[in-house]
Amino acid sequence: MTCEDCEKRGVYISLSGKSLCSRHFKRYFEEKVMRTIRKYDLLGYGEKILVACSGGKDSTVLLNFLWNLVKKKRESLAAIAVDEGIAGYRDVKLKGLVKFCEEREIPLHVYSFKEYYGFTLDEAVKISKDNNLGFKPCYICGVLRRNLINNVARELGFSKVATGHNLDDEAQTILMNYLRGNPSLLARLGPKTGVVSDESFVQRVKPFYFCTEKEDTIYSLVNSIEVDFVQCPYHVENYRLEIRDFLNRLESIIPGVKHSLVNNFLKILPLLKRDFSASKIRRCEVCGNPSARNVCRVCMIKMRMTPFLGGREW
Amino acid sequence: MRIKVFIQRTGETRLVELEENSNIEKLLKILGISPSEVVPVRNRIIVTEKEVVRDGDEIRLLSVVSGG
């Protein structure tokens, strides 16, 4: 199938059935991201942006995109990566990311769970399993990684944390929270995250919010951004995997279902924010950070894990 | 005709029997893979699902999922 704009070989077919070659696909993708940034006011002039990178395709492509976007003001952008300590996975991913940043001279901050919290994720997962603490690997990883990135962003003076979340990620999260009956978590979603603005939180933005995982992949390929394909060993224990496969099956039968899910969610998001946002900022009784509960998730993990750390400092 | 297919997500290579003039969409259907999960590459060139497959082609189905 040839490109409808220039008759070169197509690499992508849009939802409306339009075929695009690599050059016109790049233009389509970049225009879509810029529209998202402008419409939702994700990034403004003079902002300092920290790009949260995993070494995976989405965040690496985002880093490349934003690096090109700020080419006249490159001191305003840096990348952060977290080594959670997942043997055979994160080390491979980070190696590729370090090389990518070195080649482009992008400042990269690397932090590890081991140095920051005193244990690796592998160790935390073992402690949780051995002692029936009930923490799933993705829960520990997500909570502690977000906390670390937020703290570093705040300490280094960044005004935004940009993440590579795409339309597939958002559709999955929306459905997961619907199925769990958790409207207050739904109220925190959207292209800009955070219900309550508080100086201890650095706002997170998702410039690829309306780009599908497939579009991200094609964009990485046509820009020759190579990322190793390695899957996290804990991904099979993740509820998200079930939802992802379910949505992909549904998308085969009803093309555009993921777009509909996200677009319709955005229509009701203002109502969710109105009715399910915390009207008053609560503080964690342990650390004092803003929290939806009496004890924040980070402190909850810390309290339950500490007795099993063999006297190691958290 | 017989097509050699590499599926990145599982790491397996399969030989698939296809009717003449079948496209990649048909191939994905046989394999039970959703088009939104993969980017097809034919003989090292990215193609769309509408691309007709030829005898002796090597198809790589690159996973769009990068990590977890």
Interface residues (C-beta under 8 A of the other chain):
Chain A: M1 R9 G10 V11 Y12 I13 S19 S22 S54 G55 G56 K57 D58 Y89 K93 C138 D168 T212 E213 K214 D216 T217 I218 L221 V222 V227 F229 V230 Q231 C232 Y234 H235 N238 R240 R244 N248 R249 E251 S252 K258
Chain B: Q8 S34 P35 S36 E37 V38 V39 I45 I46 V47 T48 E49 K50 E51 L62 S63 V64 V65 S66 G67 G68
